Structures are given as C-alpha cells and as structure tokens.
Amino acid sequence: MNKRTTYNVGSLFAGIGGMCLAFKEAGAKVLWANELDKFACKTYRANFTGHNLFECDVHDMKSSQIKILGTTDILSAGFPCQPFSIAGHMLGFKDPRGNLFFEIIRMIKELQPKAILLENVRNLETHDDKNTFQKIEAEIKKLKYSFHSAKLNTAVYSEIPQNRNRIFIVGFRNDIKDKINFEFPSPVEKHLLKRMHEFVDRKKKQESKYYYTEESQYYKMFKKEITSYDSIYHLRRVYVREILGGLCPTLTANMGLGGHNVPLIKDRWGIRKLTPRECANIQGFSDKFHLPSDVSNIQLYKQIGNSVTVPLVKRIAENIIAALRQSEKSESVSAKQPYREVLEFA
C-alpha cells in the first residue's frame, strides 16, 4: 500500500478561505471550495489559484462534479452561525440558514471523506436545551463517523490575542476511527501569546475615514472613556468597554454593519476603529493575504468577522492529518501481517 503524502480538502461555506489556508499551511491540498457570497468569492480568488471555487448555493452543489476532480479526503465547513448566535435570534434549525447543516450531512454521505471538520459559535452546544447539538451529533454518527467536539478560544489555543470562543467538531469515518488517536490541540504557553502591537499599527496615521470626529454621535463618549494608548475598546450599545489582558474582542460579521461594531483604539492622531488589514491580521491572515481594493470595507469587515482564526484551525488540521497518517500506517502493518503468518507456518 502506498503511503499518502498529502490529503485533499474540500471546503463548504469557504468564505474568504480561512479553513482552506489553514489546511494548506498544515500540508494538505485544497481540491475545491464552495461559497455563495460574490464579494467573499472575489477575495477568495485574489488569494487562491489552482483549484475549483464553486460560486453557488450549497443546495446546487453536486457530488458528481466534485468526484471528477479527485477524492475528497477531508471535508471542512464553517456553516452559518447566526441561527445559533446570541447576536442573532437563536432560531437554530427553524432558521433557513440553520437548515444548511443538512446540506453538509448530504455532502458527507455522498463524498464519504475520511475526516470532517466543522466550526460554529460556542452557543451551538447549549442551543435549545442542547437539543440542537445532540441532533448534530446523532446525524454525524448515523453516517458512521466518530464525533469529537471542543470549545476553543483563539487566545488560549493559538498565539493570536483575540478573545474568540468557537466550537469545533471533528469526525473520522468508522472504518479508520479505531486506528487513530485524535486529540484537539493543547493550550499554548502564555508567554507565546503575541502582543497586540504586532497586529495594530499605532505609529502610522491611517486614512481619515477611520477616525472619529466631533460630528460623530459617539465622539464625546469615546473621548471620555477611551484614554489608554495600549488597550483596545469596544462599544457595547450604551457604554464603552475596555478589553483587558492585551486582548482584542471577538471580531464579528456585524463589523460590516457600522463603524461602532469595529474595535476601537487611541493613537497620537485620535480615536479610530481598526482597519480591515488590522482585523485580518488579528484573524491570523498575514500581510501577504490580499484584500482587494474593489471590495468595500463594509464587505471586508464582514468577511473577516465571518472567517476562522487561521493559526488555530491550522493546529487542528495538523492533528487531523497526523491521525490520518497514523491510520494509514496501521493499515500498512495490518496488510503485512497475513504474509508474516504464512512465513511462520512455512
């Protein structure tokens, strides 16, 4: 049996490619991706080449068109979180976006990947008295996959100082699950957590559109409450919250709805919101990741907030790939065993 050196990844609800980038950096090959939002697709295409991006509704995805490309070893999906988020109405599967989960189930059933990785907001676990999460687990196990889940905070399980809690679900096909020992990553050492100044540039004056002026309804409150040059602040409806511990608050898709949803800082030129580039960096995208100039800031903020933190997902991806290689090693040993027994009886 030939050892696999790389594994093919397919990504549903790919967004701007956070999951794809994480798996690519972990050593996998991105075979295909799917995303409906045309602006997210524009950003995706500006950063990825050499594989198919299906710009369409997930309901229109056909496994036959994917199988032509090759075998999908790993299926990833950061499915829409608004139906389960506190920030939304928490309608769960009653929300049409929540029902998109069953399209993931359909694709798992049809593609039969060796492993899956799903991501969503942490409230998914407790939504509807845990009934939603139990339904998700049951559906995955019904397809004959193992089920592993963990709530991971970006600032604890990666070097990125963002207070971002998300739930991750990993599954392995039953025919290989007993040949592996998968574990989620361990917390990183606290001293390895990067400082916010590595992501936020307070030494350079940004474009005037990022600064608040006296014309803003929030200016007086911001001027009174935002006093430190070292902290990041967040407007919480009627008050300003200082984020302690050198962390950034959770970056959300709501950043695209208005400037006050974007984290705030004070620099020598005034009080401003973080730029899209700074937000992308705080999600673990390097400066090499291109933010297209023909995509509005409104869309860029939304895309970045919707994404995953790349270094955290990379650590999970590395463990998934290590587990798959472990299963192949086990299969290789098993394949040799009968022949060895014949020699013993000869």
Backbone torsions as a table, in degrees:
resi	resn	phi	psi	omega
1	MET	NA	128.2	180.0
2	ASN	-78.9	135.2	179.2
3	LYS	-75.4	137.5	175.9
4	ARG	-79.1	133.5	176.7
5	THR	-96.3	-28.0	177.7
6	THR	-135.1	161.3	178.0
7	TYR	-124.2	141.6	179.7
8	ASN	-85.4	133.2	-179.3
9	VAL	-115.7	136.5	171.2
10	GLY	-117.6	142.1	-174.1
11	SER	-128.0	118.0	172.4
12	LEU	-90.2	149.6	-178.4
13	PHE	51.0	51.4	-170.1
14	ALA	-69.9	-21.6	-178.1
15	GLY	60.1	-132.0	179.2
16	ILE	-91.1	2.7	172.1
17	GLY	102.6	25.0	178.9
18	GLY	-59.4	-47.8	177.9
19	MET	-63.2	-45.1	-178.7
20	CYS	-60.4	-44.7	180.0
21	LEU	-63.8	-41.0	-180.0
22	ALA	-61.7	-46.5	179.9
23	PHE	-68.3	-36.5	177.9
24	LYS	-62.4	-44.1	179.1
25	GLU	-68.3	-23.5	178.6
26	ALA	-83.5	-4.7	176.1
27	GLY	106.8	4.6	179.1
28	ALA	-90.3	169.2	177.2
29	LYS	-111.1	127.4	176.8
30	VAL	-80.0	117.0	-177.1
31	LEU	-89.9	-39.4	-179.6
32	TRP	-162.0	162.7	176.6
33	ALA	-147.2	158.1	-179.4
34	ASN	-134.7	132.2	176.6
35	GLU	-154.6	139.5	-178.2
36	LEU	-91.4	-39.6	-174.1
37	ASP	-65.1	122.2	-173.3
38	LYS	-68.8	-29.6	179.7
39	PHE	-74.9	-39.5	175.8
40	ALA	-63.6	-38.6	178.5
41	CYS	-62.5	-36.2	179.6
42	LYS	-64.8	-42.4	177.9
43	THR	-67.5	-39.8	179.1
44	TYR	-59.3	-49.7	-176.5
45	ARG	-66.4	-24.2	177.9
46	ALA	-72.6	-11.8	-174.9
47	ASN	-123.8	-14.0	-177.4
48	PHE	-129.7	138.0	175.1
49	THR	-137.8	166.0	172.5
50	GLY	88.6	4.4	174.2
51	HIS	-149.2	167.6	-175.6
52	ASN	-80.3	131.1	168.4
53	LEU	-111.5	112.7	178.4
54	PHE	-87.0	105.7	-179.7
55	GLU	-89.6	87.8	-175.9
56	CYS	-163.9	167.9	173.8
57	ASP	-65.0	138.8	-178.2
58	VAL	-60.2	-26.8	177.5
59	HIS	-63.2	-24.9	-178.1
60	ASP	-91.3	-2.7	178.4
61	MET	-71.3	132.5	179.6
62	LYS	-117.5	130.1	-179.0
63	SER	-62.5	-27.5	-179.1
64	SER	-63.1	-38.4	-179.7
65	GLN	-74.2	-20.8	177.6
66	ILE	-82.5	-41.9	-176.9
67	LYS	-62.7	-27.0	177.1
68	ILE	-62.1	-31.5	-176.4
69	LEU	-75.5	-25.3	-176.9
70	GLY	141.4	-173.2	-179.1
71	THR	-84.5	129.7	174.5
72	THR	-89.8	104.4	-178.1
73	ASP	-78.4	-36.4	-177.3
74	ILE	-130.1	130.1	175.9
75	LEU	-110.9	124.5	177.7
76	SER	-115.4	151.5	179.7
77	ALA	-160.8	120.9	170.0
78	GLY	-101.0	80.2	-170.1
79	PHE	-72.4	156.5	-172.7
80	PRO	-47.5	127.9	-173.8
81	CYS	-97.8	-16.1	-175.7
82	GLN	-54.3	-37.4	-179.5
83	PRO	-63.3	-18.6	-176.2
84	PHE	-115.3	-1.6	-173.6
85	SER	-88.5	146.5	174.4
86	ILE	-60.8	-32.6	-179.3
87	ALA	-68.6	-20.7	177.8
88	GLY	-98.7	-154.7	-179.4
89	HIS	-97.0	-0.3	176.1
90	MET	54.3	45.3	-179.7
91	LEU	-84.5	-14.4	177.7
92	GLY	60.3	-132.7	-176.7
93	PHE	-70.5	-9.4	175.2
94	LYS	-76.4	-18.6	176.6
95	ASP	-87.2	132.2	179.6
96	PRO	-52.1	-33.1	179.1
97	ARG	-68.1	-31.3	177.8
98	GLY	-66.2	-34.3	-179.6
99	ASN	-70.4	-9.2	176.5
100	LEU	-64.8	-19.5	176.6
101	PHE	-57.4	-35.4	-177.2
102	PHE	-72.8	-16.4	171.5
103	GLU	-74.1	-31.7	173.8
104	ILE	-64.1	-45.2	178.4
105	ILE	-58.1	-41.7	179.1
106	ARG	-61.7	-43.9	-177.9
107	MET	-69.5	-35.2	176.0
108	ILE	-62.8	-44.9	-178.4
109	LYS	-61.5	-40.1	-174.9
110	GLU	-83.8	-33.7	-177.0
111	LEU	-92.4	-23.7	179.2
112	GLN	50.6	53.9	177.8
113	PRO	-66.0	158.7	178.0
114	LYS	-71.8	-31.5	-177.3
115	ALA	-144.9	155.6	176.7
116	ILE	-132.0	150.7	173.4
117	LEU	-136.7	118.6	178.5
118	LEU	-117.3	149.6	-179.8
119	GLU	-136.9	142.3	178.0
120	ASN	-159.7	178.8	179.2
121	VAL	-69.2	155.3	-175.3
122	ARG	-64.8	-25.5	-178.8
123	ASN	-69.1	-9.9	177.5
124	LEU	-58.0	-35.7	-175.6
125	GLU	-67.1	-32.8	-176.1
126	THR	-106.2	-2.8	-176.6
127	HIS	-58.8	136.8	177.3
128	ASP	54.0	50.2	179.8
129	ASP	53.5	37.6	177.0
130	LYS	73.1	2.2	-179.5
131	ASN	-64.4	-38.6	-179.5
132	THR	-61.7	-48.1	-177.5
133	PHE	-66.5	-38.0	177.6
134	GLN	-64.4	-36.0	177.0
135	LYS	-65.6	-42.7	178.9
136	ILE	-61.7	-46.5	179.0
137	GLU	-61.4	-43.3	-178.9
138	ALA	-63.0	-42.2	-178.9
139	GLU	-64.9	-39.8	179.9
140	ILE	-68.5	-43.0	179.4
141	LYS	-67.8	-30.0	178.4
142	LYS	-63.6	-28.5	178.2
143	LEU	-83.6	6.1	179.4
144	LYS	68.4	51.8	173.1
145	TYR	-126.3	149.5	173.3
146	SER	-73.6	167.8	-175.5
147	PHE	-137.1	116.6	176.1
148	HIS	-126.4	133.7	179.0
149	SER	-138.2	152.2	178.4
150	ALA	-158.4	143.7	172.6
151	LYS	-95.1	119.5	-175.8
152	LEU	-123.5	134.3	177.4
153	ASN	-98.8	129.1	-179.4
154	THR	-51.1	-42.8	-175.9
155	ALA	-73.7	-10.9	-180.0
156	VAL	-104.2	-34.8	-173.6
157	TYR	-109.9	11.6	172.3
158	SER	-150.2	178.7	-179.6
159	GLU	-88.7	1.4	-176.6
160	ILE	-86.4	124.6	-176.6
161	PRO	-82.9	58.2	176.9
162	GLN	-118.5	128.3	179.1
163	ASN	-80.7	85.4	-172.7
164	ARG	-131.4	108.0	178.7
165	ASN	-97.0	126.6	178.1
166	ARG	-138.6	155.1	176.2
167	ILE	-103.8	136.9	-179.9
168	PHE	-121.2	138.9	179.1
169	ILE	-121.8	127.5	178.1
170	VAL	-122.3	138.6	177.2
171	GLY	-139.1	147.5	176.7
172	PHE	-124.6	141.9	-179.8
173	ARG	-58.6	142.3	-173.0
174	ASN	-58.2	-29.6	-177.6
175	ASP	-72.0	-11.8	177.8
176	ILE	-122.0	-9.5	-172.0
177	LYS	-61.7	-31.4	-178.3
178	ASP	-80.9	-5.0	-179.2
179	LYS	-99.3	4.0	-175.6
180	ILE	-130.8	166.4	175.3
181	ASN	-133.3	85.4	-176.7
182	PHE	-87.3	138.2	172.9
183	GLU	-138.3	146.5	173.3
184	PHE	-71.5	158.5	-179.1
185	PRO	-60.1	152.3	174.7
186	SER	-84.8	159.1	176.9
187	PRO	-59.0	147.8	176.7
188	VAL	-81.9	157.2	176.5
189	GLU	-64.3	137.5	-174.5
190	LYS	-57.9	-33.9	-177.1
191	HIS	-70.9	-11.8	178.9
192	LEU	-86.6	-11.5	179.1
193	LEU	-64.3	125.8	-177.8
194	LYS	-71.2	155.7	178.8
195	ARG	-86.0	150.5	-175.2
196	MET	-63.0	-26.3	-178.8
197	HIS	-66.4	-14.6	176.2
198	GLU	-75.6	-14.1	-177.1
199	PHE	-115.9	-27.0	-176.0
200	VAL	-113.4	125.9	-176.9
201	ASP	-97.6	99.7	178.1
202	ARG	-92.0	-3.0	-177.5
203	LYS	-93.3	-8.4	-178.4
204	LYS	-120.5	134.3	177.5
205	LYS	-74.2	130.0	179.6
206	GLN	-90.5	175.9	178.1
207	GLU	-60.4	148.0	-174.9
208	SER	-59.0	-26.1	-177.3
209	LYS	-65.3	-16.8	-179.6
210	TYR	-88.1	-11.0	-176.5
211	TYR	-97.0	147.6	177.0
212	TYR	-91.8	136.7	178.9
213	THR	-116.3	176.9	-178.3
214	GLU	-62.5	-18.4	178.8
215	GLU	-72.9	-18.4	-178.4
216	SER	-76.0	140.0	178.8
217	GLN	-65.7	-18.3	-178.1
218	TYR	-96.6	-6.3	-169.4
219	TYR	-57.3	-49.3	-177.1
220	LYS	-61.3	-42.7	179.8
221	MET	-66.5	-42.7	-179.9
222	PHE	-63.3	-43.6	-177.8
223	LYS	-62.6	-34.9	-179.8
224	LYS	-76.3	-40.0	-171.3
225	GLU	-94.4	-29.7	-176.7
226	ILE	-94.2	99.1	-171.8
227	THR	-121.0	-22.1	-176.0
228	SER	-92.0	139.9	176.1
229	TYR	-85.2	-5.5	-174.5
230	ASP	-105.1	-19.1	-174.4
231	SER	-97.7	165.0	170.4
232	ILE	-112.2	140.9	-176.1
233	TYR	-119.4	162.6	-179.4
234	HIS	-144.3	132.7	176.4
235	LEU	-81.7	123.6	179.3
236	ARG	-113.9	78.2	179.0
237	ARG	61.7	-75.5	-174.1
238	VAL	-118.8	5.3	177.8
239	TYR	-147.4	162.2	179.5
240	VAL	-103.4	131.1	-179.4
241	ARG	-109.8	129.7	174.2
242	GLU	-87.3	127.1	-179.6
243	ILE	-86.0	116.2	-175.9
244	LEU	-87.4	168.9	176.4
245	GLY	77.7	13.9	179.0
246	GLY	69.8	23.4	-177.3
247	LEU	-103.2	163.0	171.6
248	CYS	-103.0	141.7	176.2
249	PRO	-67.8	166.7	179.8
250	THR	-57.4	126.2	175.0
251	LEU	-81.8	126.8	-174.5
252	THR	-123.1	165.0	176.8
253	ALA	-64.5	-22.3	179.3
254	ASN	-64.1	-13.7	177.1
255	MET	-58.8	-26.0	179.7
256	GLY	-78.5	-5.9	-177.6
257	LEU	-90.0	-14.4	-178.5
258	GLY	170.3	152.4	-175.2
259	GLY	-58.5	-34.3	-175.5
260	HIS	-71.0	-10.2	176.3
261	ASN	-83.6	-11.9	-179.6
262	VAL	-88.3	135.9	177.6
263	PRO	-53.4	150.0	-173.4
264	LEU	-118.1	149.4	174.2
265	ILE	-139.3	166.9	173.8
266	LYS	-114.6	129.3	172.4
267	ASP	-125.9	-175.7	-174.1
268	ARG	-66.7	-12.6	-179.2
269	TRP	-102.7	-6.2	177.6
270	GLY	143.0	-159.2	179.6
271	ILE	-105.4	128.9	-176.6
272	ARG	-142.4	166.2	173.2
273	LYS	-90.5	157.8	176.1
274	LEU	-64.0	145.9	177.9
275	THR	-80.5	161.5	175.7
276	PRO	-55.8	-38.6	178.8
277	ARG	-62.6	-43.1	178.9
278	GLU	-64.3	-40.4	178.3
279	CYS	-64.6	-40.8	177.9
280	ALA	-61.6	-41.1	178.5
281	ASN	-62.9	-37.4	-179.6
282	ILE	-74.1	-10.6	171.0
283	GLN	-96.3	3.8	176.1
284	GLY	90.3	8.9	174.7
285	PHE	-85.2	129.1	-179.1
286	SER	-75.2	172.6	178.1
287	ASP	-65.0	-16.4	178.1
288	LYS	-74.7	-18.4	178.2
289	PHE	-73.4	122.1	-171.1
290	HIS	-84.4	128.8	172.7
291	LEU	-105.2	105.2	-172.4
292	PRO	-58.2	137.3	-179.7
293	SER	-71.3	-20.0	-179.9
294	ASP	-93.4	11.6	171.5
295	VAL	-109.2	127.3	-174.6
296	SER	-65.5	157.3	176.6
297	ASN	-60.5	-34.5	178.3
298	ILE	-56.6	-46.1	-179.6
299	GLN	-72.0	-38.1	-179.9
300	LEU	-63.8	-44.9	177.6
301	TYR	-59.0	-44.0	-179.8
302	LYS	-62.2	-46.2	-178.3
303	GLN	-61.9	-43.3	-177.6
304	ILE	-68.2	-40.9	177.9
305	GLY	-65.9	-30.4	179.5
306	ASN	-79.4	-14.8	-174.5
307	SER	-78.5	175.7	173.3
308	VAL	-98.8	164.3	173.2
309	THR	-82.1	112.9	-170.0
310	VAL	-57.6	-49.8	-177.7
311	PRO	-61.4	-33.0	178.2
312	LEU	-67.7	-48.1	-180.0
313	VAL	-65.9	-32.2	176.7
314	LYS	-59.9	-41.1	179.7
315	ARG	-64.6	-40.6	177.1
316	ILE	-66.0	-43.1	-179.8
317	ALA	-60.3	-40.9	179.0
318	GLU	-61.2	-39.7	179.3
319	ASN	-69.5	-36.4	176.9
320	ILE	-64.4	-46.7	-179.1
321	ILE	-63.8	-41.4	177.7
322	ALA	-61.0	-38.6	179.6
323	ALA	-67.0	-40.7	179.1
324	LEU	-65.7	-39.3	177.4
325	ARG	-66.0	-35.1	176.7
326	GLN	-63.0	-40.1	179.7
327	SER	-66.2	-36.9	178.9
328	GLU	-68.5	-37.4	177.6
329	LYS	-63.7	-40.4	178.8
330	SER	-64.9	-40.7	178.8
331	GLU	-64.5	-38.0	-179.8
332	SER	-64.6	-42.0	178.3
333	VAL	-65.1	-42.2	179.9
334	SER	-63.7	-36.6	-178.8
335	ALA	-66.7	-31.1	-179.1
336	LYS	-81.1	-23.1	-172.7
337	GLN	-57.7	-47.2	-179.2
338	PRO	-59.4	-39.0	-179.5
339	TYR	-64.9	-39.7	179.0
340	ARG	-64.1	-37.5	179.4
341	GLU	-66.1	-36.2	178.3
342	VAL	-63.6	-41.4	179.2
343	LEU	-63.7	-37.0	-178.6
344	GLU	-66.8	-33.2	-178.0
345	PHE	-90.0	-8.7	-176.8
346	ALA	-70.6	NA	NA
